C-alpha cells in the first residue's frame, strides 16, 4: 500500500508541475489544456487506501480529532481553574475589606 501511495504522490506531483509550468507561460490555450489535463489526470486514491505518515487516513483523522479533544479539555480545565482562583481571590479581598 505504501508503494501505491508513493506512485500516486509522484504522479500527482508530475501533473501539478506540468500544470504549473503551463500556467506560468501565460499562453491561453496551453493553460486551458493544462487545466483540462489536470482535472482528468489527477489521481485520487480511495480513502481506505490513503496513507498519512504510514497509517491509514481514517486512523490518522481519528488520532487528530482525539488530540484536538484532549487539547480543548485541557484548555477548559485550566480556564475553569483560573476563574475559580480569581473568584477566591475576590472573596478574600471582600473579607479583608469588611474586616478593616
N, C-alpha and C positions, 0 to 999 in steps of 0.2 A: 504494500500500500504506500510505503514511503517513496518507492521508485515512481509510482504513478503520480503522486503529488509533486515530485521533483520535475517530472516531464511536463506536467500541467503548468507549473510555475514558469519553467523556461519557455514553453510555447507562448504563454500569455505575455511574458516579458518581450519576446520577439515581436509579437503582434503589436504591442504597445509602442515599441521602439520604431517600427515601420510607420505606424500612425503618427507618432510624434514628429518623425523626420519629414513626413509628407505635409503636415500642417505647418511646420516651420518654413517650408519653401514658399508658402503663400499662393501656390498655384491652385486656382479654384477647382478644376476638375480632378486634380490629384488629391486634394483634400477631401472632396466628396467621395472619391473612390476609396480613400483610406478609412473614412467613417463607415462606409458600407462594408468594407472588408473587416474592420474591427468588430462591427456588430455581428457579422456572420461567422467569423473565425475565432472569436473569444470563446475559450473552452471553460465551462464551469462544471466542476465535479458535483455529484450529489452530496448532500450534507453528510450522509453516512460514510462517505469515502474521504472527506476532507480531514486533513491533519493540521493541527496548530501546535507547534513545539513538540511534535511527536505523539500527541494524544488526539483522539477523535474530537471533532468540533463540538459535539453535544456535551462531552465531558468537560472540555475547556470552558464552554459557556456556563455550565453549572458551577465550576470552580470559581469563575469570575463573579457570578452572582452571589455565591456564598461569601467570598471575600468582601464584596460590597456590603452585604448584610452585616457581617462582623464589624466592619468599619463604622457603619451607621449606628449599630448598637453601642459600640464603644463611645462614639461621639455623644449620643444622647445620655449615656450614663455619666460621662464627665460633665455634661451640661447640667444635668439634674443635681450632681454633687456641688457644682459651683453655685447654683441657685439656693441649695439648702444651706451652704456655708454663708452666703450673703444674707439669707433670712435670719440665721442665728446671730450673725454679727449685728444686724439691725435690731433684733430683740435685745441683745446685750447692751447696745447703745441706749435704747429706750429705758432699760432698767437702771443704767448708770445715771441718766438724766433725771429720772424720777426719784432716785435716792439723794442726789445732790441738791 
